Amino acid sequence: MNLTDPKVLEMVNIIIASDRLNKSQILQIVNLAEISSNLKELKENMKWEYLKSKY
């Protein structure tokens, strides 16, 4: 996804606000947004990253 697109940026901001992400999680979601092709894929990547960082 293109983070310079206002719609994508708004979606990412909504996720950040609703999930109350900390600084490191915000950086992680920004990196994931760049490699994700849509919102569904971004959320799936977030789940994988959470599981990977947890264990």
Buried (B, 14 or more C-beta within 10 A) or exposed (E): BEEEEEEBBEBBEEBBEEEEBEEEBBEBBEEBBEEBEEBEBBEEBBEEBEEEEEE
